[in-house]
Amino acid sequence: MGSFENTDPCVELKTRIPELPSIMRRHGWIISASLMEKWLKAGANSNPESSLDHDITTVRMDWVLSHGRALAVYQSAKANKVWMSEKAKTRIVKALIHEKDRLPKMVGDKLEIGNIGEGQQRNPGNALQFHNDWQVQYHEYKENKLTSPLDDMYGALGDFSFYYLVKGHVERLPDQGGQPRYRVTLNKVGVYVKDNYDFNDDPFMPSQPLGFWGCKSPYIGKFPLPLQGHYYVNNKDFREWRTKYGKGRGGDFLVFSDIEVFDTNETFEF
């Protein structure tokens, strides 16, 4: 029967993968169900970055931050101003040096820098390029597989990262030791979530578990219900569905939330 437990006479799981979103919806897992339905309809693809239809509308920052465990990670990163980390500043400076012909020539002159989503707007086709061009830092969120509740956020995203955009200006300062000096001032920060929606596994590890799903009742849980029909589901089951039953469907893609923007006031020189 494959990688799930045969504890009841239910029909083989792999033919019924498309029924799982309906169980999610009966639990109120609207975001999870929407993303899984998109995967089930998309053309077969095992590389999320190669998708031409990344999702930029389903997951919203206010929804993510309505979950206390995600909010705690977000607030910690914000308190530590991760967009001003050494890695973030290095990325900003490298981008400026790459376009050194645009840097201010006269002392006191300024150049607007950065993008928090208003200029080059994201769409499903350019979301990955926007991400690669403009994000300056990230902060990981990891679910605790033992203690995190099995809820809509767990089902939709699992582990993911917050990414940071910045906007401000760079100003020419008096030369120092015959070398040009600049001051970067950041006054806006944008934050968004990015995640891979896929069912890929580490080839050296067991397939990632996705819980127990009832086939006689709309049950989802980390543990099986005694004497109840259920399936044990893991990533491999979805890949096998794509190969054997998907008929060219089952496509991995990237998920991007909307961008939350807030004011800041930090400077550094280079």
C-alpha positions as CSV (number, residue, x, y, z in Angstrom):
1,M,0.0,0.0,0.0
2,G,3.0,2.3,0.0
3,S,4.1,4.7,2.7
4,F,0.9,4.9,4.8
5,E,-0.6,2.6,7.3
6,N,-3.4,0.3,6.2
7,T,-5.5,0.3,9.3
8,D,-8.9,0.3,7.6
9,P,-10.6,-0.8,4.4
10,C,-10.5,2.7,2.8
11,V,-9.5,3.2,-0.8
12,E,-5.8,3.6,-1.4
13,L,-4.7,7.1,-0.4
14,K,-2.7,8.0,-3.5
15,T,-5.9,8.0,-5.7
16,R,-7.6,10.4,-3.2
17,I,-5.0,13.1,-2.7
18,P,-7.3,15.6,-4.4
19,E,-9.8,15.1,-1.6
20,L,-7.5,16.4,1.1
21,P,-8.3,20.2,0.5
22,S,-11.9,19.5,1.3
23,I,-10.9,18.1,4.7
24,M,-8.8,21.2,5.3
25,R,-11.7,23.4,4.6
26,R,-13.9,21.5,7.0
27,H,-11.3,22.3,9.6
28,G,-11.2,26.0,8.6
29,W,-7.8,25.7,6.9
30,I,-8.8,28.0,4.1
31,I,-5.2,29.1,3.2
32,S,-3.8,25.6,3.3
33,A,-6.6,24.3,1.1
34,S,-6.2,27.1,-1.5
35,L,-2.5,26.5,-1.9
36,M,-3.0,22.7,-2.2
37,E,-5.7,23.2,-4.8
38,K,-3.3,25.4,-6.8
39,W,-0.6,22.7,-6.6
40,L,-3.1,20.0,-7.7
41,K,-4.2,22.0,-10.8
42,A,-0.7,23.3,-11.8
43,G,1.3,21.5,-14.5
44,A,3.7,18.8,-13.1
45,N,6.8,20.5,-11.8
46,S,9.3,19.5,-9.0
47,N,11.3,22.8,-9.0
48,P,9.3,25.6,-7.3
49,E,11.6,28.3,-8.6
50,S,10.9,27.3,-12.3
51,S,7.2,27.9,-11.9
52,L,5.7,30.7,-14.1
53,D,2.8,31.2,-11.7
54,H,4.1,31.9,-8.2
55,D,1.4,32.7,-5.6
56,I,1.5,36.3,-4.4
57,T,-2.1,36.8,-3.2
58,T,-3.2,33.9,-0.9
59,V,-0.9,34.5,2.1
60,R,-1.1,37.8,3.8
61,M,1.2,39.2,6.5
62,D,-1.7,40.1,8.9
63,W,-2.8,36.4,8.7
64,V,0.7,35.2,9.4
65,L,1.1,37.5,12.3
66,S,-2.2,36.5,13.8
67,H,-0.4,33.3,14.9
68,G,1.4,34.1,18.1
69,R,4.4,31.8,17.4
70,A,5.1,33.6,14.1
71,L,4.5,37.0,15.7
72,A,7.1,36.3,18.4
73,V,9.8,35.6,15.7
74,Y,8.8,38.7,13.7
75,Q,8.9,41.0,16.7
76,S,12.3,39.6,17.8
77,A,13.7,40.3,14.3
78,K,12.2,43.7,14.3
79,A,13.6,44.6,17.7
80,N,17.1,43.4,16.5
81,K,16.7,45.5,13.3
82,V,17.9,42.6,11.1
83,W,17.8,44.9,8.1
84,M,20.8,46.7,9.7
85,S,22.9,43.5,10.2
86,E,26.4,43.4,8.7
87,K,25.1,41.1,6.0
88,A,22.3,43.4,5.1
89,K,24.6,46.4,5.0
90,T,27.1,44.5,2.8
91,R,24.3,43.6,0.4
92,I,23.2,47.3,0.2
93,V,26.8,48.5,-0.4
94,K,27.4,45.9,-3.1
95,A,24.3,46.9,-4.9
96,L,25.4,50.6,-4.8
97,I,28.9,49.8,-5.9
98,H,27.5,47.8,-8.8
99,E,25.8,51.0,-9.9
100,K,28.6,53.3,-9.0
101,D,28.0,55.6,-12.0
102,R,24.7,56.6,-10.3
103,L,26.2,57.5,-7.0
104,P,26.2,61.2,-6.0
105,K,29.2,63.1,-7.3
106,M,29.0,66.3,-5.2
107,V,29.1,66.5,-1.4
108,G,25.6,66.8,-0.1
109,D,24.0,65.3,-3.2
110,K,21.6,62.4,-2.5
111,L,20.3,59.4,-4.5
112,E,17.1,57.6,-3.6
113,I,17.7,53.9,-3.1
114,G,15.8,50.7,-2.5
115,N,12.4,49.3,-3.3
116,I,9.6,48.3,-0.8
117,G,7.1,47.3,-3.5
118,E,5.8,50.6,-5.0
119,G,8.0,50.9,-8.0
120,Q,8.7,47.6,-9.7
121,Q,5.5,45.9,-8.6
122,R,5.5,42.1,-8.1
123,N,3.4,39.9,-10.2
124,P,3.4,36.0,-10.4
125,G,5.9,36.2,-13.3
126,N,8.4,38.5,-11.8
127,A,8.0,37.8,-8.1
128,L,11.2,35.8,-7.9
129,Q,13.2,38.4,-9.8
130,F,11.9,41.2,-7.5
131,H,12.9,39.1,-4.5
132,N,16.4,38.4,-5.8
133,D,16.9,42.1,-6.8
134,W,15.7,43.9,-3.7
135,Q,15.7,41.8,-0.5
136,V,18.6,42.6,1.8
137,Q,18.1,40.1,4.7
138,Y,16.0,37.3,6.0
139,H,15.0,35.7,9.3
140,E,13.9,32.1,9.5
141,Y,10.8,30.7,11.1
142,K,10.9,27.1,12.1
143,E,7.9,25.1,13.3
144,N,8.5,22.9,16.3
145,K,7.4,19.5,15.0
146,L,6.5,18.3,18.5
147,T,4.8,21.3,20.1
148,S,3.5,23.5,17.3
149,P,-0.3,23.1,16.8
150,L,-1.4,21.4,13.6
151,D,-3.3,24.4,12.2
152,D,-3.8,26.4,9.0
153,M,-0.4,28.1,9.1
154,Y,1.4,24.8,9.8
155,G,-0.4,23.2,6.8
156,A,0.1,26.2,4.5
157,L,3.7,27.2,5.2
158,G,5.4,24.9,7.7
159,D,8.9,26.4,7.9
160,F,9.4,29.7,6.1
161,S,11.4,33.0,6.2
162,F,10.6,36.7,6.7
163,Y,12.4,38.8,4.1
164,Y,13.3,42.5,4.4
165,L,13.3,45.3,1.8
166,V,14.6,48.8,2.5
167,K,14.1,52.3,1.1
168,G,16.0,55.5,1.7
169,H,18.8,57.5,0.2
170,V,22.6,57.6,-0.1
171,E,24.4,61.0,0.4
172,R,27.9,62.0,-0.7
173,L,30.2,63.0,2.2
174,P,33.5,64.7,2.1
175,D,36.3,62.4,0.9
176,Q,38.4,60.6,3.5
177,G,42.0,59.9,2.7
178,G,41.4,60.7,-0.9
179,Q,38.5,58.1,-1.1
180,P,34.9,59.0,-1.6
181,R,32.6,58.5,1.4
182,Y,28.8,58.0,1.5
183,R,26.1,57.9,4.2
184,V,23.2,55.5,3.7
185,T,19.9,56.5,5.4
186,L,17.1,54.0,5.6
187,N,13.6,55.3,6.4
188,K,11.3,52.5,5.2
189,V,11.4,48.8,5.7
190,G,9.2,46.2,3.9
191,V,8.7,42.7,5.3
192,Y,7.2,39.7,3.5
193,V,7.1,35.9,3.8
194,K,8.5,33.7,1.1
195,D,8.2,29.9,1.1
196,N,8.5,27.0,-1.3
197,Y,5.3,25.1,-1.8
198,D,6.6,21.7,-2.7
199,F,6.7,18.1,-1.5
200,N,10.4,17.5,-2.0
201,D,12.5,15.6,0.6
202,D,16.1,15.4,1.7
203,P,17.2,12.2,-0.2
204,F,19.2,11.1,2.9
205,M,16.2,11.5,5.3
206,P,12.8,9.8,5.7
207,S,10.0,11.5,3.8
208,Q,8.6,14.4,5.8
209,P,5.5,13.4,7.7
210,L,2.3,15.4,7.0
211,G,0.1,13.9,9.7
212,F,-2.8,11.5,9.9
213,W,-5.9,12.2,7.8
214,G,-9.3,10.5,8.3
215,C,-10.8,8.7,5.4
216,K,-14.1,8.2,7.2
217,S,-14.2,11.5,9.0
218,P,-12.6,14.9,8.4
219,Y,-9.8,14.3,10.9
220,I,-6.3,15.8,10.7
221,G,-3.8,15.1,13.5
222,K,-0.2,14.3,14.4
223,F,-1.4,11.0,15.9
224,P,-4.0,8.4,14.6
225,L,-7.4,8.2,16.3
226,P,-7.9,4.7,17.7
227,L,-10.3,2.5,15.8
228,Q,-10.9,5.2,13.2
229,G,-10.0,5.0,9.5
230,H,-7.1,7.2,8.6
231,Y,-4.1,7.6,6.3
232,Y,-0.6,8.5,7.3
233,V,0.5,11.1,4.8
234,N,4.0,12.2,3.9
235,N,5.7,14.1,1.0
236,K,6.4,11.0,-0.9
237,D,2.6,10.3,-1.3
238,F,2.2,13.6,-3.2
239,R,5.1,12.9,-5.5
240,E,3.7,9.5,-6.2
241,W,0.3,10.9,-6.9
242,R,1.9,13.3,-9.4
243,T,3.8,10.5,-11.2
244,K,1.0,7.8,-11.2
245,Y,-2.3,9.6,-11.1
246,G,-1.8,13.3,-11.7
247,K,-2.1,13.2,-15.5
248,G,0.4,16.0,-15.9
249,R,-0.6,17.9,-12.8
250,G,1.0,18.6,-9.4
251,G,3.2,21.6,-9.7
252,D,5.6,23.1,-7.2
253,F,5.7,26.9,-6.9
254,L,6.9,29.8,-4.6
255,V,4.6,31.6,-2.2
256,F,5.1,35.3,-1.4
257,S,2.9,37.2,1.0
258,D,2.0,40.9,0.6
259,I,4.5,43.4,1.9
260,E,4.1,45.1,5.3
261,V,5.8,48.5,5.4
262,F,6.9,50.5,8.5
263,D,9.0,53.5,9.2
264,T,12.6,53.4,10.5
265,N,15.5,55.8,10.8
266,E,19.0,54.2,10.6
267,T,22.2,55.3,9.0
268,F,25.6,53.8,8.2
269,E,28.6,55.0,6.2
270,F,30.9,53.4,3.7
